[in-house]
Amino acid sequence: MTDIQQGIEAVWRIESAKVIAVLTRLMGDVGLAEDLAQEALLAALEHWPASGIPDHPGAWLITTARNRGLDILRRERRLEDKHREIEADLSARPEEAVGALDDVIDGEVEDDLLRLMFISCHPVLAPEARLALTLRLLGGLTTEEIARGFLVPVPTIAQRIVRAKRTLKEARVPFESPRGEERDARIASVLEVLYLIFNEGYSATAGDDWVRPALCEDAMRLGRVLAELAPQDPEIHGLVALMEIQASRLKARADANGAPILLLDQDRGRWDRTLIQHGLASLERAELGGTLGPYTLQAAIAACHARAATADETDWTRITALYDALAQLSPSPIVELNRAVAYGMAFGPAAGLEIALPLRKEPALARYHLLPSVVGDLLRRLGRFTEARAEFERAATLTSNATERAMLLARAAAIPDAGGTTTSA
């Protein structure tokens, strides 16, 4: 790839969401907006190698795509009303068009980006469609990149995106920012999508890789954009804080061969202190909002680990209190499982096991590999080695991630038998 091609790719990653957002407002169709943006990108690939990347590449892309959209509307005989609407919206003279994006960057474009987030994460879409569409429209990722990130066939991702755009069009979802309770619900949907994208990158559910840092980076970037667009929402800052603090550990989560390293065994000197500081600052902004939401509580838990210089200095008692608060605010089997881990560390493995064992009756955790993994660790610490080994082996059968499966089998093999010896790994 040439330097100019790399430059164009970088511009696209930065500007594509703004371009699609503006075009969606102008054309009233997110599918058409993305098609026009892609055509503008192709035009850039054709013209920029000879002329160089313009000073205002986003405005160039918007202008090119807008003109192409006008041609389409003209052909379809829908020009009259839409033409007046677009011209009233972007009425700059041709020589001023290049600067149009910068002229409105502090106002309408930010509004357009927020509207695009609300659309791509609209509850009318299935969760997997929201993930794909968000990465496509706001992350600037290609279909191939999204498929690679989630280990899903390219045609599957392509179909999800096409269906999502069709669903939005058929549902006539307006390109506007919702208000009141609807806005809160939609913000929650956006945060959930970013959370899921980050988690898939932080702890891959399938494949050979333990982590996929690119997905974490995309989720953090989109979270920061959202925090700038809606700075008064504390939970947005809470999610950004959570992602940044968690991402600070990425380089320490695997060894040179890609094998997982558990939190308490990680070299904390490899944690990214800059990301931690950013995360703690975001957490402070979130806490200023008063009542702590679920993402802010999780960020506060992550901060307890980040502030501990060594694993032994971790304030597990505070972590249990935070999990108690999270369990009251957002009760779920996963929260209870994490609470069991915290109680096991703060008050001993028997206390953790008392919380974990009843979770075996939870249908949602019937095939969740981390439940037997947690139970196995608590049993191991109690000296109940035969039972612990069986739990780790069961956990290995439930995970779809090859690296994690190998780690769980290794943990099972490392448990001593009744005679005090371990099996061969």
C-alpha positions in Angstrom: 0.0 0.0 0.0 1.4 3.4 -1.0 1.7 6.4 1.4 -1.2 8.2 -0.3 -3.4 5.1 0.0 -2.6 4.8 3.7 -3.4 8.5 4.0 -6.7 8.0 2.3 -7.5 5.0 4.5 -6.7 7.1 7.6 -8.9 10.0 6.4 -11.7 7.5 5.8 -11.5 6.1 9.3 -11.7 9.6 10.8 -14.2 11.3 8.5 -16.5 8.5 7.3 -18.9 8.7 10.2 -19.3 12.5 9.8 -19.8 12.1 6.0 -22.5 9.4 6.4 -24.2 11.4 9.2 -24.5 14.6 7.1 -25.6 12.6 4.1 -28.2 10.8 6.1 -29.7 14.1 7.2 -29.6 15.4 3.6 -31.0 12.3 1.9 -33.2 10.9 4.6 -32.0 7.3 4.0 -29.0 5.8 5.8 -28.5 3.1 3.2 -28.3 5.7 0.4 -26.1 7.8 2.5 -23.6 5.0 3.0 -23.6 4.2 -0.7 -22.9 7.8 -1.6 -20.1 8.0 0.9 -18.6 4.8 -0.6 -18.8 6.4 -4.1 -17.1 9.5 -2.7 -14.3 7.3 -1.3 -13.8 5.7 -4.7 -13.6 9.1 -6.3 -11.0 10.1 -3.7 -9.0 7.0 -4.5 -9.1 8.0 -8.1 -8.3 11.7 -7.8 -6.2 12.2 -4.6 -3.1 10.2 -5.7 -2.6 12.8 -8.5 -3.8 16.0 -6.7 -2.9 15.1 -3.1 -5.2 14.9 -0.1 -7.1 18.2 0.2 -6.9 20.5 3.2 -10.5 19.6 4.2 -10.9 16.0 3.1 -14.2 15.5 5.0 -15.8 18.5 3.2 -14.5 17.2 -0.1 -16.1 13.8 0.5 -19.4 15.4 1.6 -19.5 17.7 -1.5 -18.7 14.9 -3.9 -21.3 12.5 -2.3 -23.9 15.3 -2.2 -23.5 16.1 -5.8 -23.8 12.4 -6.7 -26.9 12.2 -4.6 -28.4 15.2 -6.5 -27.8 13.3 -9.7 -29.7 10.3 -8.4 -32.6 12.4 -7.2 -32.7 14.1 -10.5 -32.9 10.8 -12.4 -35.6 9.6 -10.1 -37.6 12.8 -10.6 -37.5 13.5 -6.9 -35.4 16.6 -7.2 -37.7 19.5 -6.8 -38.5 19.5 -3.0 -35.3 17.7 -2.0 -33.1 20.1 -4.0 -34.5 23.1 -2.3 -34.0 21.4 1.1 -30.4 20.6 0.4 -29.5 23.9 -1.1 -31.0 25.7 1.9 -29.0 23.4 4.2 -25.7 23.8 2.3 -25.9 27.0 0.4 -22.2 27.9 0.3 -20.7 29.0 -3.0 -18.6 26.3 -4.8 -15.4 27.9 -3.6 -16.7 27.8 -0.1 -17.9 24.2 -0.2 -14.5 22.9 0.8 -14.7 24.6 4.1 -18.3 23.8 4.7 -17.6 20.9 7.1 -15.3 23.0 9.3 -17.8 25.9 9.4 -20.4 23.7 11.0 -18.3 21.2 12.9 -19.2 22.6 16.3 -22.9 22.4 15.6 -24.8 20.4 13.0 -22.2 17.8 12.3 -22.0 16.8 15.9 -25.8 16.6 16.0 -25.7 14.5 12.9 -23.2 12.1 14.5 -25.3 11.7 17.5 -28.4 11.0 15.4 -26.4 8.5 13.4 -25.5 6.7 16.7 -29.1 6.6 17.7 -30.1 5.1 14.3 -27.3 2.5 14.1 -28.2 1.3 17.7 -32.0 1.6 17.3 -33.9 -1.0 19.4 -35.9 -2.0 16.3 -32.7 -3.8 15.2 -31.5 -7.1 16.5 -28.4 -6.8 18.8 -26.1 -8.4 16.2 -27.4 -6.0 13.6 -26.7 -3.1 15.8 -23.1 -4.3 16.3 -22.4 -4.7 12.6 -24.1 -1.4 11.6 -22.4 0.6 14.3 -18.9 -0.6 13.2 -19.8 -0.1 9.6 -21.3 3.4 9.8 -19.5 4.9 12.8 -16.4 2.8 13.0 -15.5 3.1 9.3 -14.8 -0.6 9.1 -15.2 -2.7 6.0 -17.5 -5.7 6.0 -14.4 -7.9 5.9 -12.9 -6.3 8.9 -16.1 -6.7 10.9 -16.4 -10.3 10.0 -12.8 -10.9 10.9 -13.3 -9.2 14.3 -16.2 -11.4 15.2 -15.1 -14.5 13.4 -18.3 -14.5 11.3 -18.4 -15.2 7.5 -18.3 -12.1 5.4 -21.7 -12.8 3.7 -23.3 -13.1 7.1 -22.1 -9.6 8.2 -23.1 -8.2 4.7 -26.6 -9.6 5.1 -26.9 -8.2 8.6 -26.0 -4.8 7.4 -28.3 -4.9 4.4 -31.2 -6.1 6.5 -30.5 -3.5 9.2 -30.7 -0.7 6.7 -33.8 -2.1 5.1 -35.4 -2.5 8.6 -34.7 1.2 9.4 -36.1 2.3 6.1 -39.3 0.2 6.4 -39.8 1.3 10.0 -39.3 4.9 8.8 -37.0 5.6 11.7 -36.6 9.4 11.7 -33.1 11.0 11.6 -33.5 12.8 14.8 -32.3 12.8 18.4 -35.0 11.4 20.7 -36.0 13.2 23.9 -37.0 12.4 27.4 -37.5 8.7 28.3 -37.0 7.6 24.7 -33.6 9.3 24.6 -32.6 7.6 27.8 -33.6 4.2 26.4 -31.7 4.9 23.2 -28.6 6.0 25.0 -28.7 2.8 26.9 -28.9 0.9 23.6 -25.9 2.8 22.3 -23.9 2.1 25.4 -24.8 -1.6 25.3 -23.5 -1.9 21.7 -20.2 -0.2 22.6 -19.9 -2.4 25.7 -20.5 -5.6 23.6 -18.0 -4.5 21.0 -15.4 -3.8 23.7 -16.0 -7.1 25.5 -15.6 -9.1 22.4 -12.2 -7.5 21.8 -11.2 -7.8 25.5 -12.1 -11.5 25.8 -12.9 -13.1 22.5 -15.7 -15.6 22.7 -14.4 -17.8 19.8 -11.4 -18.5 17.6 -7.7 -18.8 18.5 -7.0 -15.3 19.8 -7.5 -14.5 23.5 -7.9 -10.7 22.8 -8.7 -8.6 19.7 -7.3 -5.1 20.5 -8.7 -3.5 17.4 -12.3 -4.1 18.5 -11.4 -2.5 21.9 -9.9 0.5 20.2 -13.0 1.0 18.0 -15.3 0.8 21.0 -13.2 3.3 23.0 -13.0 5.7 20.0 -16.7 5.6 19.5 -17.3 6.0 23.3 -15.1 9.1 23.4 -17.0 10.6 20.4 -20.3 9.9 22.3 -18.9 11.5 25.4 -18.1 14.7 23.5 -21.5 14.7 21.9 -23.4 14.1 25.1 -21.1 15.3 27.9 -23.8 15.7 30.5 -24.6 12.0 30.7 -22.5 10.4 33.5 -23.0 6.8 32.4 -21.3 7.6 29.1 -18.2 8.7 31.0 -18.6 5.7 33.2 -18.4 3.4 30.2 -15.4 5.2 28.7 -13.7 4.9 32.1 -14.4 1.2 32.2 -13.1 0.6 28.7 -10.0 2.7 29.2 -9.0 1.1 32.5 -9.7 -2.4 31.2 -7.8 -1.7 27.9 -4.8 -0.6 29.9 -4.2 -4.3 30.7 -4.3 -5.7 27.2 -0.6 -6.0 26.7 -0.3 -7.9 30.0 -3.2 -10.3 29.3 -1.2 -12.8 27.2 2.4 -14.0 27.1 4.7 -14.1 24.1 3.0 -17.2 22.7 -0.5 -15.7 23.1 -1.4 -17.8 26.2 -3.7 -16.0 28.7 -2.3 -14.5 31.9 -4.9 -14.1 34.6 -5.4 -10.7 36.3 -3.6 -11.6 39.6 -0.6 -13.0 37.7 -0.1 -10.1 35.3 3.0 -7.9 35.3 1.5 -4.6 36.3 4.5 -2.8 34.9 3.1 -3.6 31.5 -0.2 -1.9 32.2 -0.7 1.3 30.2 -0.5 4.0 32.8 -1.6 6.7 30.3 -4.8 4.8 29.6 -5.3 4.3 33.4 -5.0 8.0 34.0 -7.5 8.8 31.2 -9.8 6.2 32.6 -9.6 7.5 36.2 -10.3 11.0 34.9 -13.4 9.8 33.0 -14.5 7.9 36.2 -14.2 11.2 38.2 -16.4 12.9 35.6 -18.9 10.1 35.9 -19.0 10.2 39.7 -19.7 13.9 39.6 -23.1 13.0 38.2 -24.3 11.8 41.6 -26.0 8.4 41.5 -23.7 5.8 40.1 -25.0 3.7 37.2 -23.9 0.2 36.3 -21.1 1.2 33.9 -19.7 3.7 36.5 -19.8 1.0 39.2 -18.0 -1.4 37.0 -15.4 1.3 36.2 -15.0 1.9 40.0 -14.3 -1.9 40.4 -11.7 -1.8 37.6 -10.2 1.3 39.2 -9.6 -0.7 42.4 -7.3 -3.1 40.4 -5.7 -0.2 38.6 -4.8 1.6 41.8 -3.2 -1.5 43.4 0.5 -1.6 42.9 0.5 -5.4 43.5 -2.2 -8.0 43.5 -1.9 -8.3 47.2 -2.8 -4.7 47.7 -6.1 -5.0 45.9 -8.9 -3.6 48.1 -11.2 -6.6 47.7 -13.5 -5.4 50.5 -14.3 -2.3 48.6 -14.8 -4.4 45.4 -17.4 -6.6 47.2 -19.3 -3.4 48.3 -19.3 -2.2 44.7 -20.6 -5.5 43.5 -23.3 -5.5 46.2 -24.4 -2.1 44.8 -24.2 -3.3 41.2 -26.3 -6.4 42.1 -29.0 -4.2 43.6 -29.0 -1.8 40.7 -28.6 -4.3 37.8 -29.2 -7.8 39.1 -28.0 -10.6 36.8 -26.4 -14.0 37.0 -23.2 -12.6 35.6 -23.0 -9.9 38.3 -23.6 -12.6 40.9 -20.8 -14.7 39.5 -18.4 -11.8 39.6 -19.6 -11.1 43.2 -18.7 -14.6 44.1 -15.2 -14.1 42.9 -14.9 -10.9 44.9 -16.3 -12.5 48.1 -13.9 -15.4 47.6 -11.0 -13.1 47.5 -12.2 -10.8 50.4 -13.6 -13.4 52.8 -12.3 -16.7 51.7 -13.2 -19.4 49.1 -16.1 -20.8 51.2 -17.8 -17.4 51.1 -17.4 -17.2 47.4 -18.6 -20.8 46.9 -21.8 -20.0 48.9 -22.7 -17.4 46.2 -21.4 -19.4 43.2 -23.0 -22.9 43.7 -26.7 -21.7 43.5 -25.9 -20.2 40.1 -25.8 -23.7 38.7 -29.6 -23.5 38.7 -29.6 -20.4 36.5 -30.6 -21.3 32.9 -28.6 -18.4 31.5 -25.4 -19.9 32.9 -26.1 -23.5 31.9 -23.4 -23.4 29.2 -21.4 -20.4 30.4 -17.8 -21.7 30.8 -16.8 -19.1 33.5 -19.2 -20.6 36.0 -17.4 -23.9 36.3 -14.1 -22.1 36.0 -14.9 -19.9 39.0 -16.3 -22.9 41.0 -13.2 -24.9 40.1 -10.9 -22.2 41.4 -12.8 -21.8 44.7 -12.8 -25.6 45.2 -9.0 -25.7 44.4 -8.4 -23.1 47.1 -10.4 -25.2 49.6 -8.3 -28.3 48.8 -11.1 -30.2 47.1 -8.9 -31.1 44.2 -10.8 -33.8 42.5 -14.0 -31.7 42.2 -11.9 -28.7 41.1 -10.3 -30.6 38.3 -13.6 -31.8 37.0 -15.0 -28.2 37.0 -12.0 -26.9 35.0 -12.4 -29.8 32.5 -16.1 -29.0 32.2 -15.3 -25.3 31.6 -12.9 -26.3 28.8 -15.7 -28.2 27.0 -17.9 -25.1 27.1 -15.7 -22.4 25.7 -15.4 -21.8 21.9 -12.1 -20.0 22.3 -9.2 -22.4 21.6 -6.6 -20.4 23.7 -8.9 -20.3 26.7 -9.7 -24.0 26.3 -6.0 -24.8 26.5 -5.6 -22.6 29.6 -8.5 -24.3 31.4 -7.1 -27.8 30.6 -3.7 -26.7 31.8 -5.3 -25.4 35.1 -7.0 -28.8 35.5 -3.8 -30.7 34.8 -1.9 -28.5 37.4 -4.2 -29.5 40.2 -2.6 -32.1 42.5 -4.3 -35.5 43.0 -5.0 -37.1 46.3 -1.3 -38.1 46.5 -0.1 -34.5 46.1 1.1 -34.9 42.5 -0.1 -33.3 39.4 -1.1 -34.9 36.1 1.0 -34.2 33.0 -0.1 -31.2 31.0 
